[in-house]
Amino acid sequence: MRVLQPKVLLLYKKSAYSIYFHDWKIHLIGHKKRNFHNEIHRFKKAHDEHFMALKTVERILRQYNIGYKKYARGQNIPYEHYGLVITVGGDGTFLEAARNIKGQLILGVNSAPRSSVGKLCTATTKNFEKLIKGIVSNDIRVDSWQRLRLELGSHNRRVECLNDILICHSNPAAVSRYYLKIGRSKEEQRSSGVWIATPAGSSGAIHSAGGKALKATEKKMQYMPRELYAGGNPPYRLKGGILAKRQVIAVTSLMRNGMVFVDGTHVHLKFPFNTTLTVSLSPDPIKVIKA
């Protein structure tokens, strides 16, 4: 049977073991404490599980004559050339792909379920072949997950975000100062930052900060200031909540060294004084293959 042209992008992560102990060639001589070696063993176990999962995914793709191109995350990848993106790793790998796709289908494979949360990943090696059979026979179910669209005055392009953003001072010990505007309501706030999350990201940091967990398919977004400073200010009105589809949040920096952290730590944008960030629901949700 003829192998299909490589219309599948296979995105995988490097394991923590590879990064910490292999790629950096950390010198381990002299570390004789049992706990230290137990930690190395734990990382190595997850590393082996991850790359065994990657081998399984590749074997199944070849078995069904599906051509694919494999990339490690963090590279400059031509996502637009592919109709299906398969991620192998955890939520971080899935989120990297989700920031960069437009219109393609995406399927996340949690490669190490025993050590990785992988909440956004609908597949594991146990059900991957079943899902591939469905893709080949065009018998799949697809959900739309909303992304945030970020437009920053000092940044030359829009950023799409599936999980959440944190707007704060670059120094976590410093006060974050900004104007927060939603509709006609605007106020100056001092806090340790502001979370803004999609429904898919609502069970993470924003939930820990007091927000509400939403279904990933809902067409809403949520915001939550962290640790609002009340000294010397009138009572705050914009203390968090769920916004409807067409509502927009505008945040103007009153910090010299503000930052916007997107989907965790891997993407961060400078947010200098008097720069305005507007956040809305993107008109381009991602299409996620359901298990």
ZAKE-588989 format. One line per 4 residues: number of its first residue (from 1); for each residue x, y, z of N, C-alpha, C, CB. Coordinates in steps of 0.001 Angstrom, whole numbers, padded with zeros to 6 digits. Each point is the difference from the previous one (the first is absolute). Glycine has a CB too. Example, Ala and Ser with C-alpha at 12.3 -4.5 7.8 and 13.67 -1.06 7.14 Angstrom:
REM residues 2
1	013190,-005690,007800,-000890,001190,000000,000900,001200,000000,-001892,-001173,001246; 001542,002223,-001966,000820,001190,000060,-000770,001090,000730,001184,-000628,-002145
This chain:
REM residues 291
1	000852,-001202,000000,-000852,001202,000000,000885,001249,000000,-001848,-001241,001240; 001474,002210,-002026,000786,001227,-000106,-000095,000815,001290,-000380,000027,-002488; 001523,000488,002935,000029,000834,001196,-000553,001376,-000337,001990,-001267,000907; -002902,001753,-000076,-000578,001320,-000218,001067,001080,000130,-002210,-000823,000859
5	002042,001921,-001577,000932,001108,000095,000017,000551,001430,-000390,000556,-002437; 001534,-000025,002875,000115,000439,001406,-000818,001252,000300,002275,-000990,000045; -003559,000784,000221,-000897,001100,000369,-000207,000055,001511,-001146,-000206,-002223; 001865,-000645,002945,-000099,-000039,001454,001278,000560,000608,-001538,-002003,-000107
9	001374,002923,001026,001124,000540,000757,000018,-000696,001357,-000123,002261,-001200; 001225,-002900,001528,000162,-000679,001279,000940,000832,000865,-000393,-002286,-001057; -000172,002898,002084,000762,000886,000874,000251,-000705,001331,-001000,002054,-001111; 002253,-002150,001505,000302,-000691,001246,000883,000875,000885,-000196,-002226,-001166
13	000175,001937,002433,000835,000737,000946,001279,-000769,000293,-002046,001042,001008; 003058,-000301,-000590,001150,-000633,000617,-000346,-000224,001470,001649,001097,-001637; -001242,-002203,002170,-000352,-000293,001391,000824,000853,000957,-000615,-002345,-000650; 000110,002486,001871,000741,000726,001034,001346,-000670,000249,-002162,000741,001062
17	002210,-002066,-001134,001253,-000719,000196,001010,000384,-001079,-001252,-001902,001070; 000794,001988,-002330,000890,000383,-001097,000575,001394,000219,-001319,-001448,-001555; 000458,002372,001983,000414,001392,000154,000931,000174,001187,-002145,000725,-001028; 001784,-001329,002161,000752,000235,001230,001283,-000831,000092,-002159,000535,001097
21	002098,-001803,-001542,001095,-000911,000297,000746,-000509,-001229,-001267,-000646,001992; 000691,000817,-003169,000657,-000521,-001192,000529,001126,-000876,-001490,-001998,000081; 000595,002886,-000539,000413,001079,-000883,000997,000939,000678,-002211,-000158,-001147; 001982,000454,002419,000894,000919,000709,001212,-000708,000594,-001971,001420,000506
25	001970,-002757,-000535,001123,-000795,000509,000394,000433,001414,000815,-000310,-002356; -001804,000359,003221,000261,000377,001388,000952,-001003,000653,-002273,001090,000144; 003289,-000581,000544,000999,-000839,000658,-000594,-000566,001288,001896,001372,-000991; -002059,-002689,001037,-000695,-000618,001115,000936,-000614,001031,-001864,-000430,-001540
29	003149,000399,001255,000942,-000586,000950,-000001,000812,001290,001426,-000875,-001892; -001485,000185,003010,-000014,000681,001288,-001388,000104,000590,001975,001263,-000727; -002994,-001470,-000095,-001378,000024,000511,-000357,-001415,000467,-000660,001926,-001571; 000983,-002214,002804,-000172,-001353,000520,-001251,-000154,000860,002462,-000238,-000059
33	-003192,001331,000219,-001189,-000103,000829,-001056,-000845,-000698,000502,002239,001024; -001124,-003098,-000240,-000988,-000924,-000571,-001170,000736,-000626,000660,-001688,001693; -001132,002749,-001059,-001144,000732,-000531,000295,000583,-001372,-000701,000524,002327; 001931,-000043,-002509,000377,000575,-001295,-000095,-001048,-001101,001519,001627,001158
37	-000978,-002800,-000909,-000036,-001060,-001007,-001411,-000541,-000195,002351,-000593,000589; -003166,000626,000446,-001404,-000373,-000160,-000712,000957,-000943,000004,-000982,002301; 000319,002275,-002188,-000612,000995,-000886,000434,-000229,-001445,-000060,001658,001894; 001352,-001930,-002104,000481,-000286,-001354,-000726,-001209,-000574,002250,000966,000575
41	-002418,-001995,000244,-000687,-001217,-000442,-001445,000314,-000394,001474,-001388,001508; -002120,002260,-000754,-001386,000371,-000303,-000086,000722,-001347,-000491,000171,002466; 001419,000766,-002706,000028,000706,-001284,000294,-000970,-001147,000761,002098,001173; 000167,-003028,-000943,000367,-000970,-001045,-001184,-000903,-000330,002396,000050,000775
45	-003160,-000431,000230,-001165,-000859,-000228,-001030,000699,-000887,000389,-001099,002228; -000661,002389,-001939,-000937,000773,-000823,000556,000196,-001402,-000851,001169,002050; 002174,-000962,-002162,000668,000143,-001297,-000225,-001245,-000852,001737,001498,001041; -001504,-002674,-000463,-000164,-001253,-000738,-001457,-000203,-000424,001929,-000985,001279
49	-002852,001307,-000383,-001422,-000144,-000322,-000386,000920,-001156,-000483,-000613,002393; 000999,001838,-002355,-000315,000978,-001061,000487,-000482,-001361,000144,001850,001684; 001115,-002291,-001770,000531,-000376,-001306,-000529,-001344,-000478,002035,001308,000527; -002463,-002166,000382,-000700,-001210,-000421,-001345,000366,-000618,001149,-001331,001810
53	-001826,002330,-001232,-001276,000459,-000561,000212,000604,-001382,-000878,000429,002317; 001941,000357,-002475,000297,000592,-001313,000247,-001089,-001037,000978,002025,001126; -000238,-003062,-000766,000240,-001113,-000922,-001306,-000700,-000375,002281,-000308,001000; -003162,000155,-000029,-001290,-000644,-000262,-000832,000825,-000972,000057,-001035,002281
57	-000104,002342,-002064,-000741,000893,-000893,000549,-000095,-001416,-000482,001550,001919; 001787,-001516,-002067,000600,-000087,-001341,-000272,-001348,-000649,001780,001588,000724; -001704,-002650,000053,-000272,-001334,-000547,-001423,-000091,-000536,001650,-000986,001607; -002617,001526,-000868,-001404,-000064,-000430,-000221,000859,-001239,-000718,-000401,002376
61	001339,001570,-002436,-000126,000839,-001198,000545,-000726,-001232,000196,002066,001430; 000948,-002719,-001283,000562,-000757,-001131,-000892,-001184,-000353,002319,000690,000682; -002886,-001341,000336,-000869,-001158,-000224,-001198,000373,-000867,000718,-000949,002205; -001228,002168,-002026,-001161,000453,-000786,000422,000872,-001181,-001396,-000094,002074
65	002686,-000002,-002445,000517,000676,-001185,-000262,001507,000008,-000347,-002116,-001244; 000505,002719,002408,-000196,001437,000143,001373,000671,000017,-002183,-000335,001282; 002427,001135,-002283,001261,000733,-000040,-000002,001127,001017,000259,-000574,-002418; 000871,000802,003054,000072,001043,001019,001395,000611,000018,-001757,-001175,001373
69	001826,002355,-000812,001277,000689,000217,000131,000277,001481,-000035,001051,-002312; 001171,-001438,002891,000195,000085,001445,000860,001209,000356,-000214,-002498,000179; -000261,003262,000811,000747,001153,000510,000023,-000048,001526,-000652,001386,-002024; 001771,-000968,002610,000050,000247,001435,-000570,001380,000264,002024,-001502,000286
73	-002730,001677,000819,-000588,001300,000308,001108,001036,000202,-002007,-001127,001059; 001636,002383,-001338,000958,001083,000135,000673,000391,-001297,000357,-000763,002281; -000597,000014,-003362,000598,000312,-001299,-000908,000939,-000804,001174,-002237,000010; -000616,002773,-001084,-000774,000798,-000951,-000701,-000973,-000953,001621,001994,000165
77	-002917,-002167,000017,-000730,-001073,-000686,-001042,000583,-000951,000363,-001519,001976; -000428,001035,-003217,-001008,000471,-000963,-001346,-000699,000219,001833,000461,-001664; -002537,-000071,002690,-001262,-000662,000346,-000996,000029,-001155,000379,000629,002382; -000329,000439,-003177,-001005,000174,-001054,000071,-001077,-001069,000090,002427,000426
81	000973,-003205,-000472,000151,-001041,-001011,-000728,-001292,000359,002185,001002,-000573; -002757,-001071,001758,-000548,-001259,000489,-001476,000141,000353,002261,-000624,000862; -003012,-000446,-001114,-001428,000006,000295,-000350,-000578,001354,-000376,-000171,-002401; 001290,-000631,002950,-000202,-000612,001307,001275,000152,000806,-001677,-001648,-000937
85	001536,002095,002173,001140,000116,000920,-000219,-000983,001142,000381,002457,-000598; 000603,-003328,000817,-000022,-000941,001117,001129,000379,000947,-000987,-001866,-001439; 000650,002118,002694,001030,000333,000980,000231,-001195,000916,-000630,002449,-000091; 001880,-002687,000422,000372,-001092,000902,000805,000613,001145,000022,-001740,-001896
89	-000599,001722,003063,000613,000624,001174,-001078,000223,001038,001783,001117,-001404; -001868,000122,001871,-001030,000373,000954,-000704,001266,-000455,001303,-001075,001850; -001847,001809,-000897,-000754,001206,-000343,000876,001075,-000630,-001550,-000520,001863; 002811,000631,-001438,000882,001024,-000558,000220,-000175,-001490,001108,000156,002198
93	-000933,-001387,-002634,000192,-000289,-001425,-001276,000295,-000774,001700,-001764,000565; -002833,001372,-000002,-001291,000270,-000638,-000218,001505,-000139,-000935,-002142,000949; 001254,002901,000100,-000224,001444,-000017,000881,000693,-001023,-000630,-000105,002397; 001859,-000376,-002568,000870,000602,-001019,-000625,-000133,-001381,002020,-000523,001396
97	-002531,-000663,-001700,-000649,-000198,-001290,-001265,000846,-000113,000931,-002324,-000092; -001706,002381,001165,-001277,000721,-000026,000182,001492,-000221,-000935,-001721,001512; 002071,002296,-001136,000258,001417,-000251,000282,000274,-001466,000883,000205,002308; -000485,-001239,-003053,000532,000225,-001346,-000858,-000531,-001135,002189,-000078,001035
101	-003241,-000658,-000727,-000810,-000575,-001071,-001176,000909,-000346,000667,-002298,000749; -001207,002073,-001919,-001190,000739,-000435,-000796,-000888,-000943,001183,002241,000247; -002246,-002820,000271,-000880,-000815,-000837,000324,-001479,-000018,-000287,001982,-001360; 001512,-002368,001769,000357,-001413,-000026,-000658,-000756,001154,002178,000593,-001095
105	-002267,-001894,000920,-000399,-000865,001104,001210,-000225,000903,-001780,-001133,-001425; 001539,000930,002713,001080,-000275,000939,-000401,-001136,000922,000758,002395,-000108; 000209,-003250,000395,-000194,-001130,000907,001189,-000052,000942,-001349,-001297,-001724; 001084,001342,003020,001062,-000059,000994,000121,-001397,000592,-000371,002415,000512
109	001592,-002930,-000475,000280,-001307,000604,000813,000236,001267,-000046,-001185,-002267; -000507,000796,003396,000732,000085,001264,000979,-001175,000041,-001961,001157,001204; 003247,-000844,-001294,001005,-001055,-000151,000426,-000642,001319,000782,001199,-002003; -001112,-000573,003125,000407,-000552,001295,-001094,000263,001027,002446,000350,-000558
113	-003582,-001028,000443,-001155,000282,000870,000281,-000155,001487,-001411,-000745,-001856; 002402,-000058,002218,000284,-000207,001424,000707,001194,000633,000140,-002438,-000449; 000498,003276,-000378,000747,001133,000553,-000410,001330,-000598,001879,-001535,000385; -002732,001531,-001397,-000413,001231,-000675,-001514,000175,000121,001943,-000194,-001614
117	-002366,001423,001902,-001443,000248,000127,-000687,-000219,-001348,000419,001662,001864; 000038,-000981,-002898,-000529,-000220,-001344,-001492,000205,-000114,001822,-001574,-000334; -002351,002568,001023,-001453,000214,000017,-000551,000344,-001379,000199,000764,002356; 000598,-000116,-003191,-000452,000411,-001323,000148,-001119,-001037,000626,002345,000588
121	000058,-003398,-000222,000263,-001094,-000936,-001108,-001047,000110,002498,000404,000166; -003157,-000685,-001274,-001111,-000953,000015,000438,-001432,-000281,-001474,001842,-000728; 002747,-002025,000374,000474,-001333,-000375,001165,-000438,000872,-000753,000413,-002340; 000919,-001729,002421,001193,-000645,000541,000367,-001100,-000986,-000606,000528,002453
125	001653,-001277,-002171,000342,-001108,-000900,-001079,-001076,-000007,002416,000462,000410; -003247,-000491,000630,-001033,-001027,000080,-001127,000209,-001009,000556,-000246,002402; -000921,001504,-002683,-001109,000243,-000938,000451,000668,-001291,-001507,000188,001951; 002810,-000009,-002136,000486,000730,-001180,-000345,-000721,-001299,001856,000919,001389
129	-001662,-002222,-001433,-000286,-000726,-001236,-001478,000093,-000364,001895,-001559,000500; -002771,001478,000477,-001433,000137,-000258,-000315,001362,-000615,-000485,-001555,001914; 001114,002599,-001404,-000233,001343,-000534,000558,000136,-001416,000074,000919,002334; 001068,-001540,-002598,000574,000042,-001349,-000910,-000729,-000996,002325,000098,000989
133	-002903,-001218,-000564,-000959,-000690,-000865,-001162,000926,-000343,000642,-002213,001020; -001109,002962,-000028,-001086,000943,-000247,000400,001113,-000953,-000871,-000518,002252; 002099,000994,-002133,000480,001048,-000903,000073,-000530,-001429,001312,001051,001881; -000772,-002256,-002043,000128,-000601,-001335,-001371,-000221,-000634,002135,-001115,000715
137	-003122,000689,000079,-001342,-000280,-000527,-000923,001216,000055,000296,-002360,000717; 000266,003498,-000302,-000771,001252,000121,-001181,-000159,000952,000675,000612,-002332; -000423,-001331,003416,-001026,-000224,001019,000532,000514,001341,-000923,-002036,-001249; 000918,003347,001389,000536,000621,001210,-000983,001044,000527,002363,-000398,-000806
141	-002207,000693,002080,-000763,001077,000625,000961,001129,000346,-001720,-001631,000928; 001273,002858,-001168,000879,001158,000173,-000682,001046,000870,001067,-000440,-002238; -000321,000968,003200,-000460,001118,000823,000728,001273,-000399,-000510,-001569,001898; -000151,002709,-001697,000646,001308,-000180,000339,000572,001369,-001258,000412,-002167
145	002520,-000074,002348,000456,000611,001240,000409,001440,-000279,000768,-002241,000896; -001276,003139,-000083,000280,001423,-000194,001444,000352,000386,-002425,000492,000436; 002978,000459,-001210,001294,000585,000346,-000183,001471,000340,001196,-001641,-001498; -000237,002186,002217,000056,001435,000208,000792,000627,-001130,-000167,-000283,002500
149	-000259,001454,-002916,000786,000787,-000959,000599,001182,000740,-001477,-000701,-001950; 002795,000816,001909,000723,001067,000671,000519,000991,-001031,000640,-001558,001874; -000938,002822,-001645,000518,001064,-000862,000697,001012,000894,-001843,-000335,-001739; 003157,000443,001556,000839,000820,000860,000620,001121,-000815,000472,-001971,001492
153	-000588,003202,-000989,000477,001160,-000742,001453,-000071,-000407,-001662,001283,001207; 002507,-001891,-000373,001434,-000059,-000292,000402,-001257,-000768,000382,001330,002054; -001356,-002174,-002394,000288,-001269,-000663,-000584,000059,-001404,000003,-001273,002209; 000748,000767,-003183,-000405,000218,-001394,-000972,-001043,-000537,002183,001068,-000334
157	-002592,-002019,001112,-000978,-000972,-000503,-000900,-000478,001130,001610,-000723,-001791; -002764,000205,001412,-000923,-000575,000970,000554,-001313,000531,-001943,001098,-001159; 001550,-001401,002383,000381,-001274,000611,-001275,-000739,000372,002194,000952,000883; -002255,-002220,-001265,-001133,-000848,000350,000407,-000902,001163,-000879,000058,-002391
161	000007,-000197,003350,000354,-000693,001251,-001142,-000914,000405,001459,001931,000736; -001164,-003198,-000480,-001051,-000962,000340,-000248,-000122,001500,000603,-001229,-002054; 000410,001476,002867,-000115,-000293,001424,-000290,001257,000819,001565,-001917,-000319; -000534,002678,000642,-000194,001207,000804,001170,000947,-000165,-001353,-001301,001639
165	001201,002518,-001134,001087,000960,000048,000068,000583,001400,-000256,000531,-002461; 001456,-000116,002824,000212,000717,001262,000650,001326,-000328,000232,-002155,001328; -000875,003244,-000908,000520,001353,-000197,000528,000477,001341,-001631,000501,-001907; 002920,-000180,001978,000577,000370,001293,001342,000693,-000202,-001174,-001936,001102
169	001771,002378,-000005,001341,000554,-000023,000986,-001119,-000305,-000643,001813,001649; 001763,-001470,-002278,001000,-001017,-000332,000642,-000598,001244,000431,001192,-002137; -000443,-000436,003244,000507,-000496,001280,-001186,-000473,000823,002000,001576,-000059; -002074,-002853,000409,-001186,-000500,000714,-000192,000611,001378,000277,-002098,-001239
173	000772,002743,001801,-000142,000628,001317,-000498,001435,-000100,001826,-001464,000839; -001911,002004,-002051,-000413,001393,-000183,-001511,000095,-000179,002228,000526,-001033; -002772,000651,001336,-001427,000250,-000195,-000278,000181,-001489,-000186,001070,002294; -000871,-001680,-002762,-000446,000186,-001387,-001023,001132,-000025,000410,-002457,-000565
177	-000135,003494,-000227,-000893,001155,-000081,-000486,000150,-001442,001206,001152,001925; -002505,-000891,-002068,-000583,000043,-001337,-001412,000575,000088,001394,-001991,-000735; -001899,002422,-000416,-001424,000302,-000144,-000673,-001227,-000593,000436,002497,-000304; -001565,-002870,000874,-000791,-001114,-000513,-001331,000552,-000487,001120,-001657,001578
181	-001456,001377,-002836,-001226,000527,-000596,-000796,-001127,-000618,001112,002201,-000435; -002391,-002310,000834,-000931,-000970,-000580,-001287,000757,-000297,001030,-001990,001267; -001373,002080,-002535,-001164,000806,-000384,000211,001453,000389,-001493,-001997,000268; 000556,002562,000476,000110,001391,000427,000670,000149,001365,-002040,000481,-001326
185	002341,-001601,001951,000617,000042,001330,001516,-000009,-000138,-001988,-001187,001009; 002623,002143,-000337,001457,000096,-000023,000488,000400,001375,-000007,000613,-002445; 001068,-001269,002911,000560,000380,001290,001488,-000318,000047,-002224,-000397,001096; 002926,001139,-000259,001404,-000286,000247,000092,-001060,001089,000686,002349,-000686
189	000173,-003312,000454,000177,-001065,000977,001471,-000196,000350,-002061,-001106,-000878; 002266,000671,002117,001297,-000467,000464,-000212,-001420,000522,000821,002375,000592; -000029,-003290,-001094,-000179,-001402,000370,001299,-000734,-000274,-002485,000083,-000505; 002433,-001398,000574,001155,-000792,-000436,-000195,-000519,-001422,000433,-000657,002382
193	-001419,001206,-003100,-000212,-000353,-001405,-001439,-000368,-000297,002337,-000775,-000090; -002618,000559,-001168,-001348,-000355,-000455,000070,-001260,-000848,-000714,002425,000043; -000092,-003410,000306,-000181,-001179,-000847,-001155,000249,-000962,000893,-001523,001821; -000726,001098,-003056,-001107,-000063,-000968,000087,-001374,-000659,-000012,002554,-000425
197	-001105,-003281,000405,000037,-001388,-000450,-001156,-000326,-000929,001137,-000610,002117; -000897,-000353,-002983,-001038,-000597,-000829,-000748,-001045,000832,001357,000405,-002125; -002475,-000922,001614,-000627,-001136,000687,000920,-001217,000101,-002194,000824,-000820; 002993,-001083,-000231,000922,-001142,000056,001051,000171,001076,-000373,-000369,-002419
201	000721,001623,002728,001004,000270,001020,-000577,000351,001350,001456,000745,-001796; -002757,-000880,001957,-000655,000496,001216,000193,-000894,001220,-001656,001058,-001474; 002151,-002271,001284,000189,-000896,001141,001413,000080,000565,-001721,-001510,-000970; 002538,002415,000412,001383,000116,000444,000202,001106,001012,000693,-000876,-002185
205	000207,001815,001848,000402,001034,000954,-001161,000897,000415,002265,-000051,-001006; -003117,000404,000061,-001087,000917,000340,-000988,-000666,000973,000253,001127,-002255; -000419,-002418,002140,-000864,-000728,000931,000622,-000013,001389,-000869,-001430,-001882; 002181,001244,001943,000699,000036,001287,-000100,001379,000638,001572,-001769,-000816
209	-001684,002814,-000014,-000103,001373,000503,-001423,000375,000393,001930,000595,-001436; -002879,-001514,001253,-001379,000265,000398,-000990,000042,-001142,000929,001234,001865; -000471,-001504,-003073,-000887,000004,-001159,-000834,-001260,-000100,001632,001432,-001157; -002427,-001498,000087,-000932,-001105,-000192,000457,-000874,-001166,-001886,001403,000917
213	001834,-002718,-000740,000334,-000929,-001072,-001164,-000063,-000989,001488,-001351,001557; -001178,001501,-002850,-001008,-000001,-001059,000245,-001166,-000952,-000231,002506,000180; -000778,-002858,-000956,000171,-000998,-001047,000827,000600,-001131,-002199,-001100,000608; 003101,000302,-001170,000923,000499,-001019,-000715,000549,-001231,001657,-001651,000815
217	-002875,001194,-001068,-000713,000406,-001209,-000814,001298,000180,-000108,-002416,-000617; 000070,002957,001834,-000779,001217,000223,000647,001200,-000690,-000794,-000927,002193; -000051,001873,-002627,000486,001184,-000713,000052,001179,000965,-000961,-000850,-002190; 001908,000746,003112,000148,001009,001046,001480,000178,000309,-002270,-000576,000973
221	002589,001618,-000207,001318,000109,000599,-000171,000506,001425,001098,000435,-002255; -000050,-000552,003035,-000080,000286,001414,001228,000799,000437,-001353,-002101,000372; 001161,003030,000561,001140,000760,000512,-000013,-000022,001522,-000012,001482,-002045; 001202,-001313,002648,000111,-000034,001451,001279,000729,000437,-001283,-002196,000079
225	001155,003405,000521,001178,000629,000595,000496,-000812,001189,-000812,002254,-000753; 002134,-002250,000961,000594,-000730,001121,000346,000969,001131,000918,-001743,-001588; -001347,001423,002774,000432,000714,001201,-000092,001515,-000147,001508,-001902,000489; -002699,002384,-000731,-000223,001443,-000149,000398,000747,001268,-001871,-000462,-001606
229	002617,001548,001420,000433,000825,001124,-001056,001073,000253,002455,-000430,-000530; -003025,000426,001711,-001115,000904,000289,000429,001264,000721,-001462,-001974,000100; 002689,002050,000387,000415,001148,000795,-000035,001307,-000767,001407,-001531,001295; -002196,002485,-000814,-000033,001330,-000603,-000835,000123,-001250,002192,000296,000940
233	-002842,-001362,-001379,-000801,000057,-001219,-001482,-000145,000319,001920,-000946,-001301; -002798,001487,000453,-001428,-000288,000164,-000252,-001474,-000280,-000611,002366,-000659; -000519,-002910,001054,-000267,-001419,-000229,000074,-000359,-001495,-001453,-000010,002055; 002102,-001096,-002350,000082,-000453,-001392,-001346,-000576,-000443,002471,-000482,000274
237	-002792,000719,-001532,-001212,-000561,-000601,000332,-001178,-000920,-001087,002261,000135; 002221,-002181,-000809,000379,-001027,-000976,000884,-001039,000690,-000142,001673,-001918; -000497,-002546,002662,000739,-000952,000824,-000016,-001429,-000557,-000551,001428,001950; 000109,-001581,-003180,-000012,-001316,-000620,-001380,-000385,-000476,001894,-000650,001437
241	-001943,-000211,-002453,-001286,-000448,-000500,000105,-000638,-001369,-001065,001784,001319; -000069,-002263,-001789,-000110,-000656,-001307,-000633,000977,-000972,-000204,-002299,001060; 000812,002432,-002225,-000465,000957,-000998,-000599,-000719,-001197,001743,001626,000749; -002730,-000987,-001358,-000668,-000568,-001167,000885,000100,-001233,-002219,000605,000983
245	001785,-001247,-002054,000810,-000188,-001201,000552,001300,-000574,-001364,-001994,-000473; 000558,003044,000426,000425,001219,-000694,000660,001031,000907,-001837,-000404,-001577; 001974,000112,002854,000619,000960,000902,001522,000009,-000163,-001898,-000327,001612; 002476,001491,-001333,001441,000211,-000185,000590,000527,001301,-000308,000466,-002481
249	001498,-000924,002806,000742,000513,001145,001165,000835,-000527,-000659,-001999,001449; 000828,003199,-000915,001145,000842,-000348,000804,000261,001269,-001264,001086,-001934; 002556,-001333,001871,000893,000225,001137,001099,000950,-000470,-000495,-002308,001020; 000669,003419,-000299,001039,000969,-000323,001053,-000025,001090,-001643,001448,-001254
253	002890,-001616,000872,001076,-000153,000966,000353,001316,000673,000870,-001892,-001346; -000693,001843,002659,000556,001103,000775,001332,-000438,000614,-002331,000899,000493; 003003,-001811,-001192,001272,-000566,000451,001081,000237,-001046,-001226,-001746,001336; 002435,002011,-000877,001110,000098,-000947,000358,-001365,-000564,000865,001991,001234
257	-000984,-003010,-000399,000432,-001339,-000390,-001130,-001015,000157,002339,000586,000675; -003463,-000291,-001293,-001091,-000960,000014,000256,-001123,-000987,-001574,001809,000672; 000893,-002946,-000463,000127,-001149,-000893,-001365,-000643,-000190,002384,-000386,000748; -002543,-000260,-001886,-001168,-000841,-000259,000524,-001410,-000257,-001384,001948,-000966
261	001040,-002876,001853,000417,-001392,-000142,-001140,-000781,-000635,001543,000164,002011; -001247,-000840,-003114,-001011,-000672,-000810,000147,-001512,000126,-000037,001944,-001603; -001023,-002609,002036,000004,-001465,000112,001180,-000508,000824,-001145,-000126,-002213; 001415,000778,003325,001105,-000434,000845,001225,000870,-000184,-000878,-002308,-000106
265	002054,001692,000083,001260,000752,000021,000693,000089,-001351,000240,-000710,002331; -000682,-000050,-003315,000769,-000084,-001237,-000160,001221,-000899,-000242,-002447,000144; -000872,003147,-000056,-000228,001195,-000813,-000269,001165,000940,-000921,-001368,-001942; 001713,002426,001821,-000244,001191,000808,000258,001242,-000843,000634,-001238,002112
269	-001501,002224,-001908,000038,001233,-000777,000265,001171,000941,-001594,-000964,-001727; 002458,001868,001317,000252,001192,000809,-001251,000877,000008,002478,-000083,-000551; -002744,000671,001723,-001209,000794,000192,000389,001308,000697,-001463,-002098,000137; 002126,002998,-000875,000543,001218,000620,-001085,001027,000323,002121,-000396,-001240
273	-001709,001440,001927,-000905,001055,000455,-000812,000580,-001160,001604,000532,001852; -002892,-000338,-001600,-000943,000632,-000918,-000287,-000828,-001255,000812,002170,000852; -000474,-003450,-000809,-000370,-000920,-001083,-001320,-000672,000358,002439,-000399,-000604; -003310,000247,-000384,-001308,-000622,000241,-000085,-001367,-000664,-001045,002271,000151
277	000605,-003235,000625,-000268,-001350,-000495,-001506,-000190,-000062,002175,-000898,000968; -002694,000486,-002119,-001413,-000342,-000109,-000133,-001509,-000153,-000533,002249,-001043; -000419,-002810,001779,-000199,-001451,000018,-001462,-000283,-000337,001851,-000334,001732; -002058,-000512,-002717,-001352,-000382,-000412,000003,-001471,-000380,-000503,002349,-000809
281	-000677,-002911,000608,-000064,-001368,-000514,000356,000012,-001476,-001766,-000633,001699; 002643,-000253,-002087,000418,-000069,-001396,-001145,-000518,-000867,002387,-000384,000715; -002520,000919,-001945,-000984,-000558,-000931,000455,-001315,-000615,-000747,002310,-000484; 001963,-002754,000832,000560,-001252,-000548,000232,-001007,001137,001113,001285,-001904
285	-002137,-001994,002351,000209,-001049,001011,000781,-001156,-000622,-002146,000648,001195; 002679,-001514,-000343,000697,-001170,-000533,-000971,-001176,-000057,002218,000822,000922; -001938,-001752,-001835,-000840,-001174,-000213,000691,-001220,000588,-000988,001010,-002097; 000443,-001491,003212,000642,-001061,000768,-000714,-001327,-000236,000724,001673,001737
289	000034,-002692,-002107,-000582,-001320,-000191,-000323,-000614,001361,001281,-000301,-002166; -002530,-000128,002317,-000454,-000564,001267,000317,-001502,000066,-001835,001742,000116; 002018,-002238,001095,000227,-001435,000192,-001320,-000758,-000153,001949,000480,001548
